Amino acid sequence: MIKPSKSLERCINDDKRTRPYRINFIWPLYTHLFQHGNFIFLTGNIGKKSMSPCEEVFKQLQKKSVDAVYTSPVTERDVFLEEKYDFHLPRNFALETISNTAIDPPTPGWMVTGESDKLIYSFIWLKDIVDTFMKDFQWLKKWFWREESSHPEWWKHTMPDTSNHTLCRMVPVKDVLESGVPARRFLITIDGKIIQIPPLTPLGSIRGILEAQGIPFQILPSCKPDDRTGDLYRESPCERHADIDLWERMMLIS
């Protein structure tokens, strides 16, 4: 593993696309989980021509799908974190197997090249709340590649809106969590409140948990159904399923 030097802790330059979610939701989660030690966010836009030593290390880390690094003050061990943001309903994890299918040979995806310790996978489906799963990334990779050939139902989805035409396997949340992968789940609010819930908590229960704490429950009108799996519900927009019980049955994760 590549080890960043301590002098890198001030080299923070977030990708503008993910900055609002990292700053408002993921940073409070990291602060909650890792209360001491050094923490580094890596940038998604490192220059190619002339790079500082700091940027050179960042570039190497990014090739291994590392978005953030935490250094424990006790063990001095670096914990590598990979972040993913998904603007669909929390039904499937989109696991990237091929990063670029538009070239020959194709470029492997982060499910092949990733060396992070933890995968921080966040679903953006509720107003002012992020639904985040933290999973053991290396455990997940081993399980996925051992099982993927036996699961043709794990739909292959090529992202049409990217020049790379990235290919992902759509693996149901329930399949991943029932595999035994070490995982934790958090509801993170815009004001920094963090609620840890069981990973397989049904959607209806999430509503109850939030309402019990006086937190408004509102599905984002802009959130997307999971149209990446070719199933019956791919054309059903979120706002047509305001009834959470009907919606929960549709999601098949209760």
C-alpha positions as CSV (number, residue, x, y, z in Angstrom):
1,M,0.0,0.0,0.0
2,I,1.1,3.6,-0.7
3,K,1.6,5.6,2.5
4,P,1.0,9.3,2.4
5,S,3.4,11.5,4.4
6,K,2.1,13.5,7.4
7,S,2.7,16.7,5.5
8,L,-0.2,15.9,3.2
9,E,-2.9,16.7,5.8
10,R,-3.3,20.3,4.5
11,C,-3.5,19.3,0.8
12,I,-7.3,19.3,0.5
13,N,-9.0,20.2,-2.8
14,D,-12.4,18.5,-3.1
15,D,-14.1,17.7,-6.4
16,K,-16.8,20.3,-6.9
17,R,-19.3,17.7,-7.9
18,T,-19.2,15.9,-4.6
19,R,-18.1,18.8,-2.4
20,P,-21.6,19.6,-1.0
21,Y,-22.2,15.9,0.1
22,R,-18.7,15.4,1.4
23,I,-18.7,18.7,3.5
24,N,-22.3,18.6,4.7
25,F,-22.8,14.8,5.3
26,I,-19.7,12.6,4.9
27,W,-17.3,14.9,6.8
28,P,-19.5,14.9,9.9
29,L,-19.7,11.1,9.6
30,Y,-15.9,10.8,9.5
31,T,-15.6,13.2,12.4
32,H,-18.0,11.1,14.4
33,L,-16.2,7.8,13.5
34,F,-12.6,9.0,13.6
35,Q,-12.4,11.5,16.4
36,H,-8.6,11.7,16.5
37,G,-5.8,11.5,14.1
38,N,-5.1,13.0,10.7
39,F,-7.6,13.0,7.9
40,I,-7.2,13.9,4.2
41,F,-9.7,14.4,1.4
42,L,-8.3,13.7,-2.0
43,T,-9.2,15.8,-5.1
44,G,-10.8,14.5,-8.3
45,N,-9.1,17.1,-10.5
46,I,-5.4,16.8,-10.3
47,G,-3.3,18.4,-13.0
48,K,-1.4,16.2,-15.4
49,K,1.5,18.4,-16.6
50,S,3.1,19.7,-13.5
51,M,2.3,18.2,-10.1
52,S,3.6,18.9,-6.7
53,P,4.9,16.0,-4.5
54,C,1.5,16.2,-2.7
55,E,-0.4,15.8,-6.0
56,E,1.9,13.0,-7.1
57,V,0.9,10.9,-4.1
58,F,-2.7,11.8,-4.5
59,K,-2.6,10.7,-8.1
60,Q,-1.1,7.3,-7.1
61,L,-3.8,6.9,-4.5
62,Q,-6.6,7.7,-6.9
63,K,-5.4,5.0,-9.3
64,K,-6.2,2.6,-6.4
65,S,-9.7,4.2,-5.9
66,V,-8.9,6.0,-2.7
67,D,-10.9,9.1,-1.9
68,A,-9.9,9.8,1.6
69,V,-7.2,8.7,4.1
70,Y,-7.4,8.5,7.9
71,T,-4.3,8.0,10.0
72,S,-4.8,6.6,13.5
73,P,-2.9,8.4,16.2
74,V,-2.6,5.1,18.1
75,T,-1.6,2.6,15.5
76,E,-0.3,5.1,12.9
77,R,-2.0,2.9,10.4
78,D,-3.6,4.5,7.3
79,V,-7.2,3.6,6.6
80,F,-8.1,4.1,2.9
81,L,-11.7,5.1,2.1
82,E,-13.6,5.0,-1.2
83,E,-16.7,7.1,-1.6
84,K,-19.6,6.6,-3.9
85,Y,-22.8,8.7,-4.3
86,D,-25.9,7.2,-5.9
87,F,-28.9,9.3,-6.8
88,H,-31.3,6.4,-7.1
89,L,-33.6,4.6,-4.7
90,P,-31.7,2.4,-2.3
91,R,-32.4,-0.9,-4.0
92,N,-29.1,-1.8,-5.7
93,F,-25.4,-1.1,-5.3
94,A,-23.8,-0.1,-8.6
95,L,-20.5,-2.0,-8.5
96,E,-18.1,-0.8,-11.3
97,T,-16.4,-3.7,-13.1
98,I,-15.2,-1.8,-16.1
99,S,-14.3,1.9,-15.9
100,N,-14.0,2.5,-19.7
101,T,-15.7,0.2,-22.2
102,A,-15.1,2.7,-25.1
103,I,-11.4,1.6,-25.6
104,D,-9.7,-1.6,-26.4
105,P,-8.7,-3.2,-24.1
106,P,-11.2,-1.8,-21.6
107,T,-10.0,-0.2,-18.4
108,P,-10.8,-2.2,-15.2
109,G,-13.2,-0.6,-12.7
110,W,-12.8,0.0,-9.0
111,M,-14.2,-3.4,-8.2
112,V,-11.0,-4.7,-9.8
113,T,-8.4,-2.0,-9.0
114,G,-9.7,-0.6,-5.7
115,E,-7.4,-1.0,-2.7
116,S,-9.4,0.9,-0.1
117,D,-10.2,-0.6,3.3
118,K,-13.8,0.8,3.4
119,L,-16.4,1.6,0.8
120,I,-18.6,4.6,1.8
121,Y,-21.7,4.2,-0.4
122,S,-24.3,6.9,0.0
123,F,-27.8,7.0,-1.5
124,I,-29.3,10.5,-2.0
125,W,-33.0,9.9,-1.9
126,L,-34.3,11.9,1.1
127,K,-34.5,15.6,1.5
128,D,-31.6,16.9,3.7
129,I,-30.6,13.3,4.7
130,V,-28.0,11.0,3.2
131,D,-28.4,7.2,3.7
132,T,-24.9,5.9,3.9
133,F,-23.5,2.3,4.1
134,M,-19.9,1.7,5.2
135,K,-18.7,-1.7,4.1
136,D,-15.5,-3.7,4.2
137,F,-14.3,-3.1,0.7
138,Q,-11.9,-6.0,0.3
139,W,-14.3,-8.4,1.8
140,L,-17.0,-7.2,-0.6
141,K,-14.6,-7.6,-3.6
142,K,-13.7,-11.2,-2.7
143,W,-17.4,-12.1,-2.2
144,F,-18.5,-10.4,-5.5
145,W,-15.9,-12.0,-7.7
146,R,-16.6,-15.4,-6.2
147,E,-20.3,-15.1,-6.7
148,E,-20.9,-12.9,-9.8
149,S,-20.8,-15.7,-12.4
150,S,-23.6,-17.5,-10.6
151,H,-25.9,-14.4,-10.6
152,P,-27.1,-13.5,-14.1
153,E,-29.8,-11.5,-12.4
154,W,-27.2,-9.0,-11.3
155,W,-28.0,-6.7,-14.3
156,K,-25.1,-5.3,-16.3
157,H,-25.7,-1.6,-16.7
158,T,-23.6,0.7,-19.0
159,M,-23.8,4.3,-18.1
160,P,-25.1,6.1,-21.2
161,D,-24.3,9.6,-20.0
162,T,-20.5,9.1,-19.6
163,S,-18.0,9.2,-22.4
164,N,-16.3,6.1,-20.9
165,H,-19.6,4.1,-21.0
166,T,-18.7,2.7,-17.6
167,L,-20.1,-0.8,-16.9
168,C,-21.6,-1.7,-13.5
169,R,-23.2,-4.8,-12.1
170,M,-26.4,-3.9,-10.2
171,V,-26.3,-6.0,-7.1
172,P,-29.3,-5.8,-4.8
173,V,-28.7,-4.2,-1.4
174,K,-30.3,-7.2,0.3
175,D,-27.9,-9.7,-1.5
176,V,-24.8,-7.7,-0.4
177,L,-25.9,-7.3,3.2
178,E,-27.1,-10.9,3.6
179,S,-23.8,-12.1,2.3
180,G,-22.2,-11.4,5.7
181,V,-20.1,-8.5,4.5
182,P,-19.1,-6.4,7.6
183,A,-21.3,-3.3,7.2
184,R,-22.7,-0.3,9.1
185,R,-25.5,2.0,8.0
186,F,-26.1,5.7,9.0
187,L,-28.7,8.3,8.4
188,I,-26.9,11.7,8.3
189,T,-28.9,14.9,8.4
190,I,-27.9,18.3,7.0
191,D,-27.3,19.6,10.5
192,G,-24.8,16.9,11.3
193,K,-27.0,14.5,13.3
194,I,-25.9,10.9,12.8
195,I,-28.2,7.9,13.4
196,Q,-26.8,4.4,13.1
197,I,-29.4,1.9,12.1
198,P,-29.3,-1.9,11.3
199,P,-28.1,-2.3,7.7
200,L,-31.2,-4.1,6.6
201,T,-33.7,-1.7,8.2
202,P,-36.9,-1.6,6.0
203,L,-37.8,1.7,4.4
204,G,-41.0,2.0,6.5
205,S,-38.9,1.7,9.7
206,I,-36.6,4.4,8.5
207,R,-39.6,6.8,8.3
208,G,-40.6,5.8,11.8
209,I,-37.0,6.3,13.1
210,L,-36.8,9.8,11.7
211,E,-40.3,10.9,12.8
212,A,-39.6,9.7,16.3
213,Q,-36.7,12.1,16.5
214,G,-38.6,14.9,15.0
215,I,-36.8,14.8,11.6
216,P,-39.0,15.4,8.6
217,F,-39.3,12.5,6.2
218,Q,-39.6,13.6,2.6
219,I,-38.6,11.7,-0.5
220,L,-36.8,13.9,-3.0
221,P,-39.0,14.6,-6.0
222,S,-35.8,14.5,-8.1
223,C,-34.6,11.1,-6.9
224,K,-34.6,8.4,-9.6
225,P,-36.2,4.9,-9.6
226,D,-33.6,2.3,-10.3
227,D,-33.9,2.3,-14.1
228,R,-30.6,0.4,-14.3
229,T,-31.9,-3.1,-13.8
230,G,-34.4,-3.6,-16.7
231,D,-37.1,-4.5,-14.3
232,L,-40.8,-3.7,-14.1
233,Y,-40.4,-0.5,-12.1
234,R,-37.8,1.2,-14.2
235,E,-40.1,3.9,-15.4
236,S,-41.9,4.7,-12.1
237,P,-40.8,8.1,-10.8
238,C,-40.4,8.5,-7.0
239,E,-43.1,11.1,-6.6
240,R,-45.7,8.6,-7.9
241,H,-45.0,6.4,-4.9
242,A,-45.5,8.7,-2.0
243,D,-47.2,5.9,-0.1
244,I,-44.2,4.3,1.6
245,D,-45.8,0.9,2.2
246,L,-46.5,0.5,-1.5
247,W,-43.1,1.9,-2.3
248,E,-41.5,-0.5,0.2
249,R,-43.2,-3.5,-1.5
250,M,-42.0,-2.3,-4.8
251,M,-38.4,-2.1,-3.5
252,L,-38.5,-5.7,-2.3
253,I,-36.1,-5.0,0.6
254,S,-38.5,-5.1,3.6
